[in-house]
Amino acid sequence: MEREVLKSMFDNLLHIGNKVNFWNPRMKPYIYGATNWIHVINLVKTAEKIEEVKARLNEVTKSGKKVLFVATRLQAKDAFQKLAIDTGNFYVSEKWVPGLLTNFKTIRRRIGTYLKLLKDQELGEFETLTKKEKASRLLELDKLSKAYGWLKEMKKLPELIFVVDWVYESQAIKEANSLNIECISILNSNWDDIVVSNCIPANTNSPKSLLFIANSLKSSIVVWAVPTTQDRTNEWVKVKKIEDKKISGEKKSFKKPETKTEEVKTEPKAKKATKTEEVEA
């Protein structure tokens, strides 16, 4: 193992584990020792695992298959979101939607709803709605965007999911294991390497260490053509024409029917004769 690689990993804090009273005995092979009541991760083992994961990611992406990156922790979301965007893969960085893998058919329908709202917004359909209806549509669009923002093109289950800190993403790991989907995760000294197919023992609490791992994995991922936002929207969505229907809450404007009134000419009434006129007569 080259010293420069180990020194770079050391400078990026990959060796720092958790406190010695919060550790899992299954991670003992990856722990070098302890100092100041904090475990020190063996960087030689970490470097070996990074190379194994890089080889596996290269094998999967080389065949044209996709990887789902799951990183909802604040320390990891920016680094792995950028990695997924640059390599044209899928990612979840806000919140794991329960049933994303095990109930994928229903999730695809929700993604279709999201794409339809996006198309309506582009065509200016929201401007024809009332203020109340427009606000509710925009609120739903924002909610769906956070949940399915980069999953719009995922038409089938991914070949592999890469999870940062599986304890925070335990639901994703459970769903993947139930469907026999391969899982790779970054684990600290207090996690368990049995629940995943492969792991990278490293510091999961430092943005610096996670950014180093993301940049290290990027070179092994085969990048295919990454579609633009406009292409992605037009590719998967079939937009139906919106019929002109009454929208709830919108007031109809009624106009009174115009009626032609015929002018009736009436003769002036004869004046009644006064008493003096009767006497003179």
C-alpha positions in Angstrom: 0.0 0.0 0.0 1.4 3.4 -1.0 2.2 5.8 1.8 0.8 8.7 -0.1 -2.6 7.1 -0.3 -2.7 6.3 3.4 -1.5 9.8 4.3 -4.2 11.3 2.1 -6.8 9.1 3.9 -5.4 10.1 7.3 -5.5 13.8 6.4 -9.1 13.5 5.4 -10.0 11.9 8.8 -11.1 8.5 7.5 -9.4 6.8 10.5 -11.6 8.3 13.3 -14.1 5.9 14.7 -16.7 6.2 17.5 -16.2 6.0 21.2 -15.0 2.6 22.6 -18.2 2.1 24.6 -20.2 2.4 21.4 -18.8 -0.3 19.2 -19.8 -3.5 17.5 -17.5 -6.6 18.0 -18.2 -7.6 14.4 -16.2 -4.5 13.2 -13.1 -5.7 15.2 -11.2 -6.8 12.0 -11.4 -3.2 10.7 -10.2 -1.5 14.0 -6.5 -0.8 14.5 -6.7 0.3 18.1 -8.0 3.0 20.4 -6.7 6.4 21.6 -8.4 8.8 24.0 -11.3 6.4 24.3 -11.9 6.6 20.6 -11.4 3.7 18.1 -9.0 4.1 15.3 -10.0 2.5 12.0 -7.3 0.5 10.1 -6.8 2.5 6.9 -5.1 -0.4 5.2 -8.4 -2.4 5.4 -10.3 0.8 4.3 -8.1 1.2 1.2 -8.6 -2.5 0.3 -12.4 -2.2 0.7 -12.5 1.0 -1.4 -10.7 -0.9 -4.2 -13.2 -3.8 -4.0 -16.2 -1.4 -4.1 -14.7 0.5 -7.0 -14.3 -2.7 -9.0 -17.9 -3.7 -8.3 -19.2 -0.3 -9.3 -17.3 -0.4 -12.5 -18.6 -3.9 -13.3 -22.2 -2.8 -12.7 -22.1 0.5 -14.5 -20.1 -0.9 -17.4 -23.0 -3.1 -18.4 -25.3 -0.1 -18.5 -27.1 -0.8 -15.2 -27.8 1.9 -12.6 -26.8 2.5 -9.0 -29.1 4.1 -6.4 -27.1 6.2 -3.9 -28.9 6.8 -0.5 -27.4 9.6 1.6 -29.8 11.5 3.7 -27.4 12.5 6.4 -26.4 16.2 6.4 -22.7 15.3 6.3 -23.1 13.1 3.2 -26.0 14.4 1.0 -24.0 17.0 -0.9 -21.1 14.8 -1.8 -23.1 11.8 -3.0 -25.8 13.9 -4.7 -23.1 15.4 -6.8 -21.6 12.0 -7.5 -24.9 10.6 -8.7 -25.6 13.7 -10.9 -22.2 13.6 -12.5 -22.3 9.9 -13.2 -26.0 9.8 -14.3 -27.2 7.5 -11.5 -30.1 7.8 -9.1 -30.0 9.2 -5.6 -32.1 9.9 -2.5 -30.8 12.8 -0.4 -33.9 14.2 1.4 -35.9 11.3 2.9 -36.3 7.6 2.1 -39.8 7.0 1.0 -41.1 3.8 2.7 -41.9 1.1 0.1 -39.6 2.7 -2.6 -38.3 -0.7 -3.5 -40.9 -3.2 -2.1 -43.9 -1.2 -3.4 -42.3 0.1 -6.6 -45.4 -0.1 -8.8 -47.3 2.4 -6.5 -44.2 4.6 -6.3 -44.1 4.7 -10.2 -47.6 6.1 -10.2 -46.6 8.8 -7.8 -43.7 9.6 -10.0 -46.1 9.9 -12.9 -48.2 12.4 -10.9 -45.1 14.4 -10.2 -44.1 14.4 -13.9 -47.6 15.5 -14.9 -47.5 18.4 -12.5 -44.1 19.4 -13.9 -45.5 19.4 -17.4 -48.6 21.4 -16.4 -46.3 24.0 -14.8 -44.2 24.3 -18.0 -47.3 24.7 -20.2 -48.7 27.4 -17.9 -51.8 25.4 -16.9 -51.5 26.6 -13.3 -52.3 30.1 -14.4 -55.8 29.1 -15.3 -56.6 27.9 -11.8 -57.8 29.8 -8.8 -55.3 31.0 -6.2 -56.3 28.3 -3.8 -56.0 25.5 -6.3 -52.7 26.9 -7.7 -51.2 27.0 -4.2 -52.2 23.4 -3.4 -50.7 22.2 -6.7 -47.4 24.0 -6.1 -47.3 22.6 -2.5 -47.8 19.1 -3.9 -45.2 19.6 -6.6 -42.6 20.8 -4.0 -43.4 17.7 -1.8 -43.0 15.3 -4.7 -39.9 17.0 -5.9 -38.1 16.4 -2.6 -39.2 12.7 -2.6 -38.7 11.8 -6.3 -36.5 14.6 -7.7 -33.8 12.3 -9.2 -35.9 9.1 -9.5 -37.9 10.3 -12.5 -36.1 7.9 -14.8 -36.0 4.9 -12.6 -38.4 2.6 -14.5 -37.2 -0.6 -12.7 -35.4 -1.6 -9.6 -31.7 -0.7 -9.4 -29.0 -3.4 -9.7 -27.2 -2.1 -6.6 -27.8 0.4 -3.8 -25.0 2.3 -2.1 -25.9 3.5 1.4 -24.0 6.0 3.6 -24.3 4.9 7.2 -26.8 2.1 7.1 -28.1 2.7 10.7 -29.7 6.0 9.4 -30.9 4.2 6.3 -32.0 0.9 7.9 -35.3 0.9 6.1 -33.6 1.1 2.7 -31.3 -1.8 3.7 -34.3 -3.9 4.9 -36.2 -3.4 1.6 -33.1 -4.2 -0.5 -32.4 -7.4 1.5 -36.0 -8.5 1.1 -35.7 -8.2 -2.7 -32.1 -9.7 -2.8 -30.7 -6.4 -4.1 -27.0 -6.0 -3.6 -26.1 -3.4 -0.9 -22.8 -1.6 -0.2 -22.4 0.7 2.7 -20.0 3.0 4.5 -19.8 1.7 8.1 -18.2 3.2 11.3 -16.9 1.1 14.2 -20.3 0.7 15.8 -22.1 -0.8 12.8 -22.5 -4.4 11.5 -21.0 -5.5 8.2 -23.2 -8.7 8.0 -26.3 -6.9 6.9 -24.7 -5.6 3.7 -23.0 -7.3 0.8 -19.8 -5.2 1.1 -18.7 -2.3 3.2 -16.2 0.5 3.5 -15.0 1.0 7.1 -14.5 4.7 7.6 -15.5 7.8 9.5 -19.2 8.6 8.7 -19.4 11.7 10.9 -17.1 14.0 8.9 -18.1 15.6 5.6 -14.4 15.7 4.7 -14.0 11.9 4.9 -17.3 11.3 3.0 -16.3 13.7 0.2 -12.9 11.9 -0.1 -14.7 8.5 -0.5 -17.2 10.0 -3.1 -14.4 11.4 -5.1 -12.5 8.1 -5.0 -15.5 6.2 -6.3 -16.2 8.6 -9.1 -13.3 7.4 -11.2 -14.6 3.8 -11.3 -18.1 4.6 -12.4 -18.7 4.4 -16.2 -20.6 7.5 -17.2 -23.1 7.2 -20.0 -25.0 10.0 -21.6 -26.7 12.1 -18.9 -30.0 13.5 -20.2 -30.9 17.1 -19.5 -33.9 18.1 -17.4 -36.0 18.9 -20.5 -35.2 15.5 -22.1 -36.0 13.6 -18.9 -39.4 15.3 -18.6 -40.4 14.7 -22.2 -39.1 11.1 -22.3 -41.1 9.4 -19.6 -44.3 11.4 -19.4 -47.4 11.0 -21.4 -49.4 14.1 -20.9 -53.1 14.0 -21.3 -55.0 17.1 -22.5 -56.8 18.8 -19.7 -60.5 19.1 -20.4 -62.2 22.3 -19.6 -64.0 21.4 -16.4 -65.3 23.5 -13.5 -62.7 23.8 -10.8 -63.9 23.5 -7.3 -63.9 26.9 -5.5 -64.1 28.9 -8.8 -67.1 31.2 -9.1 -69.1 31.2 -12.3 -69.9 34.5 -13.8 -73.5 34.6 -14.9 -74.8 37.2 -17.4 -78.4 38.1 -17.5 -80.0 37.4 -20.9 -80.7 40.5 -22.9 -84.4 40.9 -23.6 -85.7 43.3 -26.2 -88.5 45.4 -24.9 -90.9 46.9 -27.4 -91.8 50.4 -26.9 -95.5 50.8 -26.5 -97.0 54.1 -27.6 -99.8 55.1 -25.3 -102.1 58.0 -25.9 -102.2 60.7 -23.2 -105.2 60.4 -20.9 -107.9 63.0 -21.3 -108.0 65.5 -18.5 -111.0 65.5 -16.2 -113.2 68.5 -16.5 -113.1 70.8 -13.5 -116.3 72.0 -11.8 -116.0 75.5 -13.3 -115.7 74.2 -16.8 -118.9 72.2 -16.2 -120.8 75.2 -15.0 -119.7 77.3 -18.0 -120.9 74.5 -20.3 
